[in-house]
């Protein structure tokens, strides 16, 4: 293997060398205020390790979905400032990615210095589907560095210039964050300690099809909550009122229920749900009502699993040795509909084994609901990447580092 997954040490002595680090700094912003800095904090250890080793650290990242051109609302400047606070040292900021500012900023770095380049997605070559266009941009990135460290797990499922193509052009290695993510996710798919319970929530069954397909013969139990549960309930013949429903997935849910029964895998659905007559908004106070899952009124929509179900889910997790959770149980952003998500999170903190929070909204919920992140075995920084890994898909940003 030309590029080892053994880690950063495979790159040798880094003192004085320019190291390009692809981090995941895609954090939510309210204007210029960062509302959740979890991904920045998760990126700090690798950046600090490189800096302490005497490297000239050049951080690449994206923010939001700009359309291949500069857009002030997606500037990484506030992220760079927060990174400096977390590192406890100055961080230089380049106002472009491969232009004059980037060149000048990188040239001015001393050993151990850190710089952040402006949003890599301000360049149309980053996400181009044309290999030549993407490669040309990767050539420009590679000119800024002597080595590359891939540490943005949230983007390793994307075949993009700063994730995939630049790794073909420089001596490359996995950063500590990506290495730990891959290690944990492999433990979920290769000989997991049992009982193994998978908890899935979020809005749509269609978002989780690949995960269910790949884990239905690996897990002992699947606990289903969130908006996706209503398609399962409908498939069982229950009315779901105005709840979120994917009618085109009814046959799929019926198949999952039958397949699980055949395999001896238990699919656990809520027995009660919290409903309201309208989706939460600032225009009205929530009016939550708990009803049996089989008796959702025609004018109501389900917004959380009920207290009976929350207790049942927690009980199912009590003796688990391996747990993977992806997707909230309800509209956790509103306290009236956060009980199910809170109960699942609380139960995971008590798991005597490996508990994995699968990134995305689940990770956001853990932080918003005030849980100590250290109480969980692992909180993934990449929701989409975690799901694709568990679906059994090849992740381009990992495959390029593991190539022969």
FIFI-335765 format. One record per residue (C-alpha): residue number from 0; x, y negated, z. Coordinates in nm, 4 decimals, padded with zeros to 6 digits. Layout:
BEGIN
@i = NUM; x = X; y = Y; z = Z
...
//
This chain:
BEGIN
@i = 0; x = 00.0000; y = 00.0000; z = 00.0000
@i = 1; x = 00.1440; y = -00.3338; z = -00.0994
@i = 2; x = -00.0586; y = -00.5354; z = 00.1500
@i = 3; x = -00.0931; y = -00.3676; z = 00.4858
@i = 4; x = -00.3885; y = -00.3884; z = 00.7189
@i = 5; x = -00.1430; y = -00.3485; z = 01.0047
@i = 6; x = -00.1946; y = -00.7160; z = 01.0716
@i = 7; x = -00.0074; y = -01.0409; z = 01.0613
@i = 8; x = 00.3143; y = -00.8747; z = 01.1806
@i = 9; x = 00.3353; y = -00.7073; z = 00.8385
@i = 10; x = 00.4241; y = -01.0479; z = 00.6933
@i = 11; x = 00.7489; y = -01.0602; z = 00.8908
@i = 12; x = 00.9030; y = -01.3724; z = 01.0397
@i = 13; x = 00.6688; y = -01.6651; z = 00.9755
@i = 14; x = 00.8811; y = -01.9466; z = 01.1178
@i = 15; x = 00.8917; y = -02.2322; z = 00.8700
@i = 16; x = 00.6690; y = -02.0531; z = 00.6176
@i = 17; x = 00.3467; y = -02.2028; z = 00.4862
@i = 18; x = 00.0597; y = -01.9679; z = 00.5698
@i = 19; x = -00.2805; y = -02.0123; z = 00.4089
@i = 20; x = -00.5547; y = -01.8894; z = 00.6442
@i = 21; x = -00.9074; y = -01.8266; z = 00.5162
@i = 22; x = -01.1218; y = -01.8895; z = 00.8236
@i = 23; x = -01.4980; y = -01.8950; z = 00.8648
@i = 24; x = -01.5821; y = -02.2400; z = 00.9972
@i = 25; x = -01.9334; y = -02.2534; z = 00.8520
@i = 26; x = -02.1068; y = -02.3975; z = 01.1568
@i = 27; x = -02.4473; y = -02.5669; z = 01.1862
@i = 28; x = -02.4413; y = -02.9459; z = 01.1918
@i = 29; x = -02.6893; y = -03.2102; z = 01.3010
@i = 30; x = -02.5511; y = -03.4995; z = 01.1028
@i = 31; x = -02.1853; y = -03.4834; z = 01.2040
@i = 32; x = -02.2541; y = -03.3143; z = 01.5397
@i = 33; x = -02.1731; y = -02.9432; z = 01.5607
@i = 34; x = -02.4643; y = -02.7616; z = 01.7266
@i = 35; x = -02.2928; y = -02.4204; z = 01.7632
@i = 36; x = -01.9121; y = -02.3943; z = 01.7523
@i = 37; x = -01.8988; y = -02.0159; z = 01.7943
@i = 38; x = -01.7297; y = -01.9511; z = 01.4606
@i = 39; x = -01.4663; y = -02.2184; z = 01.5243
@i = 40; x = -01.3851; y = -02.0681; z = 01.8641
@i = 41; x = -01.3625; y = -01.7218; z = 01.7086
@i = 42; x = -01.1108; y = -01.8539; z = 01.4537
@i = 43; x = -00.8800; y = -02.0127; z = 01.7105
@i = 44; x = -00.6796; y = -01.7045; z = 01.8234
@i = 45; x = -00.5403; y = -01.6247; z = 01.4773
@i = 46; x = -00.4657; y = -01.9905; z = 01.3991
@i = 47; x = -00.2928; y = -02.0296; z = 01.7361
@i = 48; x = -00.0953; y = -01.7084; z = 01.6864
@i = 49; x = 00.0383; y = -01.8332; z = 01.3537
@i = 50; x = 00.1162; y = -02.1773; z = 01.4938
@i = 51; x = 00.2963; y = -02.0292; z = 01.7943
@i = 52; x = 00.5005; y = -01.8145; z = 01.5535
@i = 53; x = 00.6295; y = -02.1330; z = 01.3900
@i = 54; x = 00.4248; y = -02.1114; z = 01.0712
@i = 55; x = 00.2977; y = -02.4167; z = 00.8909
@i = 56; x = -00.0706; y = -02.3273; z = 00.9103
@i = 57; x = -00.3014; y = -02.4355; z = 00.6265
@i = 58; x = -00.6673; y = -02.3570; z = 00.7015
@i = 59; x = -00.9151; y = -02.2942; z = 00.4196
@i = 60; x = -01.2886; y = -02.2767; z = 00.4868
@i = 61; x = -01.6301; y = -02.3674; z = 00.3513
@i = 62; x = -01.9321; y = -02.5387; z = 00.5023
@i = 63; x = -02.2833; y = -02.5053; z = 00.3673
@i = 64; x = -02.3667; y = -02.4651; z = 00.0002
@i = 65; x = -02.2320; y = -02.7643; z = -00.1937
@i = 66; x = -02.2626; y = -02.7138; z = -00.5671
@i = 67; x = -01.8974; y = -02.7081; z = -00.6661
@i = 68; x = -01.8415; y = -03.0811; z = -00.6118
@i = 69; x = -01.7678; y = -03.3079; z = -00.3131
@i = 70; x = -02.0701; y = -03.3773; z = -00.0935
@i = 71; x = -02.0115; y = -03.5850; z = 00.2235
@i = 72; x = -02.2771; y = -03.4002; z = 00.4263
@i = 73; x = -02.0678; y = -03.0824; z = 00.3950
@i = 74; x = -01.7305; y = -03.2314; z = 00.4865
@i = 75; x = -01.5129; y = -03.0231; z = 00.7175
@i = 76; x = -01.3803; y = -03.3304; z = 00.8974
@i = 77; x = -01.6007; y = -03.2815; z = 01.2098
@i = 78; x = -01.4956; y = -02.9156; z = 01.2159
@i = 79; x = -01.1293; y = -03.0135; z = 01.1918
@i = 80; x = -01.1728; y = -03.2491; z = 01.4860
@i = 81; x = -01.3380; y = -02.9758; z = 01.6957
@i = 82; x = -01.0629; y = -02.7305; z = 01.6022
@i = 83; x = -00.8034; y = -02.9795; z = 01.7283
@i = 84; x = -00.9874; y = -03.0008; z = 02.0615
@i = 85; x = -00.9981; y = -02.6230; z = 02.0959
@i = 86; x = -00.6325; y = -02.5801; z = 02.0002
@i = 87; x = -00.5226; y = -02.8636; z = 02.2246
@i = 88; x = -00.3005; y = -03.0048; z = 01.9505
@i = 89; x = -00.3367; y = -03.2394; z = 01.6522
@i = 90; x = -00.4818; y = -03.0986; z = 01.3312
@i = 91; x = -00.4132; y = -03.2787; z = 01.0045
@i = 92; x = -00.7008; y = -03.3121; z = 00.7580
@i = 93; x = -00.6727; y = -03.3229; z = 00.3801
@i = 94; x = -00.9553; y = -03.4960; z = 00.1970
@i = 95; x = -00.9391; y = -03.2494; z = -00.0918
@i = 96; x = -00.8529; y = -02.8809; z = -00.1343
@i = 97; x = -00.5866; y = -02.8662; z = -00.4053
@i = 98; x = -00.5410; y = -03.2317; z = -00.4997
@i = 99; x = -00.3000; y = -03.5047; z = -00.3973
@i = 100; x = -00.4172; y = -03.5201; z = -00.0356
@i = 101; x = -00.3771; y = -03.1441; z = 00.0133
@i = 102; x = -00.0327; y = -03.1435; z = -00.1470
@i = 103; x = 00.0838; y = -03.4370; z = 00.0648
@i = 104; x = -00.0677; y = -03.2990; z = 00.3848
@i = 105; x = 00.0920; y = -02.9566; z = 00.3450
@i = 106; x = 00.4281; y = -03.1103; z = 00.2519
@i = 107; x = 00.4225; y = -03.3118; z = 00.5739
@i = 108; x = 00.3708; y = -03.0140; z = 00.8050
@i = 109; x = 00.6413; y = -02.9236; z = 01.0547
@i = 110; x = 00.6887; y = -02.5748; z = 01.2004
@i = 111; x = 00.3842; y = -02.4907; z = 01.4144
@i = 112; x = 00.1679; y = -02.7673; z = 01.2695
@i = 113; x = -00.1921; y = -02.7012; z = 01.1608
@i = 114; x = -00.3874; y = -02.8613; z = 00.8764
@i = 115; x = -00.7428; y = -02.8143; z = 00.7504
@i = 116; x = -00.8160; y = -02.8635; z = 00.3821
@i = 117; x = -01.1487; y = -03.0104; z = 00.2714
@i = 118; x = -01.4397; y = -02.7753; z = 00.1948
@i = 119; x = -01.3173; y = -02.5122; z = -00.0495
@i = 120; x = -01.6628; y = -02.5011; z = -00.2105
@i = 121; x = -01.6214; y = -02.8597; z = -00.3293
@i = 122; x = -01.4356; y = -02.6860; z = -00.6153
@i = 123; x = -01.6408; y = -02.4988; z = -00.8745
@i = 124; x = -01.3623; y = -02.2430; z = -00.9190
@i = 125; x = -01.4219; y = -02.1048; z = -00.5690
@i = 126; x = -01.7516; y = -01.9303; z = -00.6412
@i = 127; x = -01.7310; y = -01.8967; z = -01.0197
@i = 128; x = -01.8430; y = -01.5646; z = -01.1671
@i = 129; x = -01.5804; y = -01.6127; z = -01.4396
@i = 130; x = -01.2626; y = -01.4322; z = -01.3313
@i = 131; x = -01.0433; y = -01.6716; z = -01.5290
@i = 132; x = -01.1952; y = -01.9853; z = -01.3753
@i = 133; x = -01.1760; y = -01.8365; z = -01.0267
@i = 134; x = -00.8217; y = -01.7184; z = -01.0891
@i = 135; x = -00.7070; y = -02.0614; z = -01.2055
@i = 136; x = -00.8323; y = -02.2132; z = -00.8800
@i = 137; x = -00.6632; y = -01.9348; z = -00.6819
@i = 138; x = -00.3379; y = -02.0190; z = -00.8605
@i = 139; x = -00.3663; y = -02.3749; z = -00.7292
@i = 140; x = -00.4362; y = -02.2510; z = -00.3770
@i = 141; x = -00.1433; y = -02.0104; z = -00.3889
@i = 142; x = 00.0960; y = -02.2936; z = -00.4782
@i = 143; x = 00.0277; y = -02.4436; z = -00.1355
@i = 144; x = 00.1567; y = -02.1430; z = 00.0602
@i = 145; x = 00.4072; y = -01.8613; z = 00.0996
@i = 146; x = 00.1647; y = -01.6094; z = 00.2535
@i = 147; x = -00.2080; y = -01.5530; z = 00.3023
@i = 148; x = -00.4042; y = -01.4384; z = 00.6070
@i = 149; x = -00.7684; y = -01.3371; z = 00.5652
@i = 150; x = -00.9531; y = -01.4204; z = 00.8861
@i = 151; x = -01.3007; y = -01.5275; z = 00.7708
@i = 152; x = -01.5094; y = -01.2157; z = 00.8228
@i = 153; x = -01.8280; y = -01.4020; z = 00.7346
@i = 154; x = -01.7118; y = -01.4257; z = 00.3709
@i = 155; x = -01.5278; y = -01.0969; z = 00.3070
@i = 156; x = -01.8331; y = -00.9631; z = 00.1230
@i = 157; x = -01.7885; y = -01.2385; z = -00.1381
@i = 158; x = -01.5586; y = -01.2059; z = -00.4395
@i = 159; x = -01.4454; y = -01.5663; z = -00.4244
@i = 160; x = -01.1167; y = -01.7371; z = -00.4977
@i = 161; x = -01.0159; y = -01.8107; z = -00.1371
@i = 162; x = -01.1261; y = -01.4652; z = -00.0213
@i = 163; x = -01.0255; y = -01.2274; z = -00.2991
@i = 164; x = -00.8185; y = -01.3822; z = -00.5777
@i = 165; x = -00.5632; y = -01.5638; z = -00.3626
@i = 166; x = -00.4852; y = -01.2342; z = -00.1868
@i = 167; x = -00.3710; y = -01.0993; z = -00.5244
@i = 168; x = -00.1193; y = -01.3818; z = -00.5561
@i = 169; x = 00.0500; y = -01.3993; z = -00.2150
@i = 170; x = 00.1831; y = -01.1569; z = 00.0476
@i = 171; x = -00.1381; y = -01.0959; z = 00.2429
@i = 172; x = -00.2633; y = -00.9541; z = 00.5698
@i = 173; x = -00.5763; y = -00.9307; z = 00.7827
@i = 174; x = -00.6085; y = -01.1791; z = 01.0634
@i = 175; x = -00.7003; y = -01.0631; z = 01.4103
@i = 176; x = -01.0669; y = -01.1580; z = 01.3750
@i = 177; x = -01.1230; y = -00.9604; z = 01.0549
@i = 178; x = -00.9245; y = -00.6639; z = 01.1880
@i = 179; x = -01.1335; y = -00.6490; z = 01.5059
@i = 180; x = -01.4599; y = -00.6798; z = 01.3106
@i = 181; x = -01.3640; y = -00.3943; z = 01.0786
@i = 182; x = -01.2544; y = -00.1780; z = 01.3708
@i = 183; x = -01.5824; y = -00.2280; z = 01.5556
@i = 184; x = -01.8011; y = -00.1708; z = 01.2498
@i = 185; x = -01.6174; y = 00.1484; z = 01.1650
@i = 186; x = -01.6940; y = 00.2701; z = 01.5158
@i = 187; x = -02.0624; y = 00.2205; z = 01.4321
@i = 188; x = -02.0440; y = 00.4336; z = 01.1185
@i = 189; x = -01.7771; y = 00.6934; z = 01.1926
@i = 190; x = -01.8466; y = 00.9284; z = 01.4859
@i = 191; x = -02.0342; y = 00.6806; z = 01.7112
@i = 192; x = -02.0697; y = 00.7764; z = 02.0757
@i = 193; x = -02.4248; y = 00.8896; z = 02.1507
@i = 194; x = -02.6997; y = 00.8072; z = 02.2202
@i = 195; x = -02.6733; y = 00.5588; z = 01.9323
@i = 196; x = -02.9509; y = 00.2991; z = 01.9118
@i = 197; x = -02.9953; y = 00.0473; z = 01.6298
@i = 198; x = -03.2138; y = -00.2587; z = 01.6952
@i = 199; x = -03.3360; y = -00.4435; z = 01.3864
@i = 200; x = -03.5356; y = -00.7641; z = 01.3731
@i = 201; x = -03.5522; y = -01.0747; z = 01.1632
@i = 202; x = -03.8150; y = -01.1672; z = 00.9117
@i = 203; x = -03.7998; y = -00.9185; z = 00.6251
@i = 204; x = -03.7760; y = -00.5430; z = 00.5815
@i = 205; x = -03.6179; y = -00.6070; z = 00.2409
@i = 206; x = -03.3175; y = -00.7714; z = 00.4103
@i = 207; x = -03.2453; y = -00.4518; z = 00.6045
@i = 208; x = -03.3186; y = -00.1801; z = 00.3472
@i = 209; x = -02.9563; y = -00.0836; z = 00.2932
@i = 210; x = -02.8830; y = -00.0701; z = 00.6656
@i = 211; x = -03.1839; y = 00.1502; z = 00.7371
@i = 212; x = -03.0970; y = 00.3776; z = 00.4435
@i = 213; x = -02.7394; y = 00.4206; z = 00.5648
@i = 214; x = -02.8040; y = 00.4472; z = 00.9394
@i = 215; x = -03.1240; y = 00.6517; z = 00.9492
@i = 216; x = -02.9150; y = 00.9689; z = 00.9510
@i = 217; x = -02.6515; y = 00.8301; z = 01.1892
@i = 218; x = -02.8574; y = 00.6677; z = 01.4665
@i = 219; x = -03.0664; y = 00.8476; z = 01.7276
@i = 220; x = -03.3235; y = 00.5694; z = 01.7514
@i = 221; x = -03.4255; y = 00.2632; z = 01.5509
@i = 222; x = -03.6063; y = -00.0121; z = 01.7423
@i = 223; x = -03.7931; y = -00.2441; z = 01.5054
@i = 224; x = -03.9035; y = -00.5967; z = 01.5983
@i = 225; x = -03.9196; y = -00.9419; z = 01.4435
@i = 226; x = -04.1267; y = -01.0355; z = 01.1413
@i = 227; x = -04.0299; y = -00.7141; z = 00.9641
@i = 228; x = -04.2330; y = -00.5057; z = 01.2099
@i = 229; x = -04.5644; y = -00.6137; z = 01.0604
@i = 230; x = -04.4952; y = -00.4356; z = 00.7336
@i = 231; x = -04.4319; y = -00.1181; z = 00.9359
@i = 232; x = -04.7545; y = -00.1698; z = 01.1322
@i = 233; x = -04.9483; y = -00.2269; z = 00.8110
@i = 234; x = -04.7951; y = 00.0921; z = 00.6688
@i = 235; x = -04.9398; y = 00.2752; z = 00.9702
@i = 236; x = -05.2836; y = 00.1437; z = 00.8816
@i = 237; x = -05.3045; y = -00.1459; z = 01.1287
@i = 238; x = -05.4286; y = -00.4932; z = 01.0393
@i = 239; x = -05.1715; y = -00.7674; z = 01.0915
@i = 240; x = -05.3792; y = -01.0856; z = 01.0472
@i = 241; x = -05.1729; y = -01.3738; z = 00.9085
@i = 242; x = -04.8419; y = -01.2163; z = 01.0141
@i = 243; x = -04.5491; y = -01.1988; z = 00.7766
@i = 244; x = -04.6082; y = -00.9095; z = 00.5402
@i = 245; x = -04.4077; y = -00.7682; z = 00.2496
@i = 246; x = -04.6759; y = -00.5782; z = 00.0637
@i = 247; x = -04.4230; y = -00.4465; z = -00.1882
@i = 248; x = -04.2373; y = -00.2697; z = 00.0951
@i = 249; x = -04.5311; y = -00.0753; z = 00.2399
@i = 250; x = -04.4380; y = 00.2447; z = 00.0581
@i = 251; x = -04.0776; y = 00.2010; z = 00.1701
@i = 252; x = -04.1816; y = 00.1700; z = 00.5348
@i = 253; x = -04.4052; y = 00.4755; z = 00.5015
@i = 254; x = -04.1076; y = 00.6660; z = 00.3588
@i = 255; x = -03.8814; y = 00.5540; z = 00.6452
@i = 256; x = -04.1328; y = 00.6689; z = 00.9050
@i = 257; x = -04.1637; y = 01.0097; z = 00.7403
@i = 258; x = -03.7905; y = 01.0476; z = 00.6818
@i = 259; x = -03.7097; y = 00.9568; z = 01.0416
@i = 260; x = -03.9572; y = 01.2170; z = 01.1666
@i = 261; x = -03.7997; y = 01.4799; z = 00.9414
@i = 262; x = -03.4511; y = 01.3963; z = 01.0681
@i = 263; x = -03.5475; y = 01.3821; z = 01.4337
@i = 264; x = -03.4696; y = 01.0103; z = 01.4478
@i = 265; x = -03.7145; y = 00.8047; z = 01.6521
@i = 266; x = -03.8447; y = 00.4777; z = 01.5054
@i = 267; x = -03.9823; y = 00.2723; z = 01.7938
@i = 268; x = -04.2327; y = -00.0002; z = 01.7076
@i = 269; x = -04.3893; y = -00.2554; z = 01.9446
@i = 270; x = -04.7117; y = -00.1589; z = 02.1193
@i = 271; x = -04.7994; y = -00.5212; z = 02.1891
@i = 272; x = -04.7169; y = -00.8526; z = 02.0241
@i = 273; x = -04.7338; y = -01.2211; z = 02.1081
@i = 274; x = -04.9528; y = -01.4051; z = 01.8585
@i = 275; x = -05.0676; y = -01.7580; z = 01.7853
@i = 276; x = -05.3016; y = -01.9048; z = 01.5263
@i = 277; x = -05.0243; y = -02.1119; z = 01.3653
@i = 278; x = -04.6489; y = -02.1027; z = 01.3246
@i = 279; x = -04.4680; y = -02.3198; z = 01.5842
@i = 280; x = -04.4255; y = -02.6822; z = 01.4852
@i = 281; x = -04.3753; y = -03.0143; z = 01.6533
@i = 282; x = -04.7375; y = -03.1066; z = 01.5860
@i = 283; x = -04.8935; y = -02.8801; z = 01.8467
@i = 284; x = -04.8191; y = -02.6958; z = 02.1666
@i = 285; x = -04.7804; y = -02.3175; z = 02.1254
@i = 286; x = -05.0796; y = -02.1114; z = 02.2354
@i = 287; x = -04.9279; y = -01.7648; z = 02.2844
@i = 288; x = -05.1578; y = -01.4676; z = 02.3402
@i = 289; x = -05.0545; y = -01.1076; z = 02.3996
@i = 290; x = -05.2536; y = -00.8478; z = 02.2045
@i = 291; x = -05.2102; y = -00.4771; z = 02.1261
@i = 292; x = -05.0024; y = -00.4269; z = 01.8118
@i = 293; x = -05.2957; y = -00.2389; z = 01.6621
@i = 294; x = -05.5421; y = -00.5230; z = 01.7275
@i = 295; x = -05.3968; y = -00.8409; z = 01.5811
@i = 296; x = -05.6838; y = -01.0851; z = 01.5164
@i = 297; x = -05.7514; y = -01.1863; z = 01.1566
@i = 298; x = -05.6750; y = -01.5543; z = 01.2300
@i = 299; x = -05.3507; y = -01.4870; z = 01.4212
@i = 300; x = -04.9894; y = -01.4185; z = 01.3320
@i = 301; x = -04.7349; y = -01.2257; z = 01.5351
@i = 302; x = -04.4401; y = -01.4315; z = 01.6574
@i = 303; x = -04.2699; y = -01.2013; z = 01.9108
@i = 304; x = -04.2850; y = -00.8517; z = 02.0500
@i = 305; x = -04.4963; y = -00.8408; z = 02.3671
@i = 306; x = -04.3809; y = -00.7966; z = 02.7273
@i = 307; x = -04.4754; y = -00.4263; z = 02.7341
@i = 308; x = -04.2689; y = -00.3674; z = 02.4210
@i = 309; x = -03.9802; y = -00.5781; z = 02.5511
@i = 310; x = -03.9645; y = -00.3614; z = 02.8631
@i = 311; x = -03.9891; y = -00.0458; z = 02.6515
@i = 312; x = -03.7071; y = -00.1590; z = 02.4217
@i = 313; x = -03.4887; y = -00.2387; z = 02.7230
@i = 314; x = -03.5606; y = 00.1089; z = 02.8620
@i = 315; x = -03.4625; y = 00.2685; z = 02.5299
@i = 316; x = -03.1293; y = 00.0846; z = 02.5483
@i = 317; x = -03.0602; y = 00.1703; z = 02.9115
@i = 318; x = -02.8834; y = 00.5003; z = 02.8452
@i = 319; x = -02.7368; y = 00.4136; z = 02.5030
@i = 320; x = -02.3634; y = 00.4483; z = 02.4536
@i = 321; x = -02.3546; y = 00.2695; z = 02.1180
@i = 322; x = -02.5870; y = -00.0155; z = 02.0156
@i = 323; x = -02.5993; y = -00.2295; z = 01.7035
@i = 324; x = -02.8418; y = -00.5220; z = 01.7067
@i = 325; x = -02.9188; y = -00.7429; z = 01.4083
@i = 326; x = -03.2124; y = -00.9820; z = 01.3946
@i = 327; x = -03.4165; y = -01.1531; z = 01.6684
@i = 328; x = -03.7384; y = -01.0010; z = 01.7988
@i = 329; x = -03.9359; y = -01.3205; z = 01.7453
@i = 330; x = -03.9163; y = -01.6950; z = 01.6951
@i = 331; x = -03.6571; y = -01.7273; z = 01.9713
@i = 332; x = -03.6056; y = -02.0999; z = 01.9059
@i = 333; x = -03.9407; y = -02.1592; z = 02.0811
@i = 334; x = -03.9441; y = -02.0471; z = 02.4429
@i = 335; x = -04.2987; y = -01.9112; z = 02.4215
@i = 336; x = -04.1793; y = -01.6580; z = 02.1620
@i = 337; x = -03.8286; y = -01.5861; z = 02.2943
@i = 338; x = -03.9152; y = -01.3167; z = 02.5497
@i = 339; x = -03.8484; y = -01.0167; z = 02.3262
@i = 340; x = -03.5142; y = -01.1457; z = 02.2030
@i = 341; x = -03.4123; y = -01.2357; z = 02.5565
@i = 342; x = -03.5033; y = -00.8872; z = 02.6837
@i = 343; x = -03.2997; y = -00.7136; z = 02.4120
@i = 344; x = -02.9992; y = -00.9398; z = 02.4721
@i = 345; x = -03.0212; y = -00.8791; z = 02.8474
@i = 346; x = -03.0365; y = -00.5031; z = 02.7918
@i = 347; x = -02.7285; y = -00.5121; z = 02.5690
@i = 348; x = -02.5256; y = -00.6783; z = 02.8434
@i = 349; x = -02.5874; y = -00.3689; z = 03.0585
@i = 350; x = -02.4897; y = -00.1072; z = 02.7994
@i = 351; x = -02.2105; y = 00.1155; z = 02.9309
@i = 352; x = -02.0471; y = 00.1662; z = 02.5949
@i = 353; x = -02.0143; y = -00.0308; z = 02.2726
@i = 354; x = -02.2719; y = -00.3070; z = 02.2242
@i = 355; x = -02.2496; y = -00.5029; z = 01.8991
@i = 356; x = -02.4443; y = -00.8177; z = 01.8179
@i = 357; x = -02.4503; y = -00.8304; z = 01.4388
@i = 358; x = -02.3903; y = -01.1978; z = 01.3740
@i = 359; x = -02.6262; y = -01.4446; z = 01.2100
@i = 360; x = -02.9433; y = -01.5325; z = 01.3994
@i = 361; x = -02.8733; y = -01.2677; z = 01.6654
@i = 362; x = -02.5453; y = -01.4339; z = 01.7600
@i = 363; x = -02.7137; y = -01.7753; z = 01.7550
@i = 364; x = -02.9877; y = -01.6421; z = 01.9825
@i = 365; x = -02.7369; y = -01.5075; z = 02.2342
@i = 366; x = -02.5752; y = -01.8484; z = 02.2612
@i = 367; x = -02.8984; y = -02.0502; z = 02.2564
@i = 368; x = -03.0544; y = -01.8358; z = 02.5283
@i = 369; x = -02.7541; y = -01.8984; z = 02.7521
@i = 370; x = -02.5920; y = -01.5553; z = 02.7703
@i = 371; x = -02.2231; y = -01.5135; z = 02.8498
@i = 372; x = -02.0668; y = -01.3903; z = 02.5258
@i = 373; x = -01.8130; y = -01.1905; z = 02.7245
@i = 374; x = -02.0989; y = -00.9703; z = 02.8491
@i = 375; x = -02.1325; y = -00.8136; z = 02.5041
@i = 376; x = -01.8919; y = -00.5629; z = 02.3568
@i = 377; x = -01.8649; y = -00.7555; z = 02.0314
@i = 378; x = -02.0424; y = -01.0484; z = 01.8685
@i = 379; x = -01.9881; y = -01.0444; z = 01.4937
@i = 380; x = -01.9141; y = -01.3696; z = 01.3140
@i = 381; x = -02.0585; y = -01.2438; z = 00.9861
@i = 382; x = -02.4217; y = -01.1414; z = 00.9629
@i = 383; x = -02.4269; y = -01.0712; z = 00.5884
@i = 384; x = -02.0830; y = -00.9083; z = 00.5897
@i = 385; x = -02.1759; y = -00.6903; z = 00.8881
@i = 386; x = -02.4926; y = -00.5705; z = 00.7152
@i = 387; x = -02.3157; y = -00.4937; z = 00.3883
@i = 388; x = -02.0451; y = -00.3000; z = 00.5734
@i = 389; x = -02.3113; y = -00.0964; z = 00.7535
@i = 390; x = -02.4887; y = -00.0396; z = 00.4222
@i = 391; x = -02.1737; y = 00.1370; z = 00.3076
@i = 392; x = -02.0866; y = -00.1242; z = 00.0455
@i = 393; x = -01.7298; y = -00.2106; z = -00.0490
@i = 394; x = -01.6389; y = -00.5596; z = 00.0729
@i = 395; x = -01.4120; y = -00.7307; z = -00.1842
@i = 396; x = -01.2238; y = -00.9317; z = 00.0770
@i = 397; x = -01.1342; y = -00.6123; z = 00.2668
@i = 398; x = -01.0717; y = -00.3951; z = -00.0398
@i = 399; x = -00.8163; y = -00.6420; z = -00.1778
@i = 400; x = -00.6131; y = -00.6166; z = 00.1438
@i = 401; x = -00.6305; y = -00.2375; z = 00.1469
@i = 402; x = -00.5443; y = -00.1852; z = -00.2196
@i = 403; x = -00.2622; y = 00.0516; z = -00.3094
//
